[in-house]
Amino acid sequence: MSKSEKKDKRTRRRWGDRRDGRRVRATGLQTVMGYILPKRTECEVYLNDRIDVTELMAYLEKRNSEHPEYKTTVFHAAVTGIARMIKERPLLNRFVQGYRMYERDEITISFVVKRRLADGTEESLMTIRPTDDDTLDSISKTIVGEVTETRKSEHSIDGIDKTVDRFAALPRFIQIPVFRIIRWLDFWGKNPRFLTEGDPNYSTVLTSNLGSIKCPSVYHHLNNYGTNSVMITIGTVHKEEILTDDGTREIRDIVDVGATLDERIADGFYFSRSLKLIKHIFANPTLLDKPLGEEIRFDY
């Protein structure tokens, strides 16, 4: 069977599938947990760690010096690394909704863009869909392009932002029954596309680039609405003295990372190995230049 035939077989809809995910068989423990703890916020696992990005910073400095007209940032590298992690660790692309386990056919990574770095300015929701052919270069250009377009306008002009604004303008006595219906449709996976397209609550990973506002990584909750099961916050890169494996002390570039995960989609062992993969990628940043569809064969 060819690779394309396998993909077609994998993405073919079956009875019980949702538009945004294929139903997969959960373990007995995961199934029982879904009934005992049906809310995503009841199943949060929080992880906080420091990642050495010294090699990554040197790599980005060299890259940006060779292409001064175009700047690749730590956040671009983080999004690419996260996409790589999800690609090679597919259980992270699962979600539980309606007491059932599903797996997405695509990777979606969402984040919030502030139109101007000032109090009172609006925020816009943005989602990218990395493909097998994407690398750091293409993902970086996609982010820069979409952020630039978003910041050209002071207000929401289309997409999920416009939809949110329209709902917000409704009077309360209409909003209450409307959102009850929306949540009921969400439970059964029947929400219309215009409500889910671009909504970070329906993305594989929701990220927050707190380093851009000079803020450390923080705990961020998951939401019961939607299908998002992984939330990652990225703090500010800073210098820190660490103890190396040979017992010497060294000043290194460090970034704090926080992650909140739904423990029903995988176990702690799977989560810890996924973090190990991210650390390996940042320690070997040239891996970011490989297409996501090309496995890096990391020895866990």
Secondary structure, 3 states (H helix, E strand, C coil): CCHHHHHHHHHCCCCCCECCEEECCCCHHHHHHHHHCCCHHHCEEEEEEEEECHHHHHHHHHHHHHCCCCCCCHHHHHHHHHHHHHHHCHHHHEEEECCEEEECCCCCEEEEEECCCCCCCCEEEEEECCCCCCCHHHHHHHHHHHHHHHHCCCCCCCHHHHHHHHHHCCCHHHHHHHHHHHHHHHHHCCCCHHHHCCCHHHCCEEEEEHHHHCCCCCCCCCCCCCCCCEEEEEEEEEEEEEECCCCCEEEEEEEEEEEEEECCCCCHHHHHHHHHHHHHHHHCHHHHHCCCCCCCCCCC
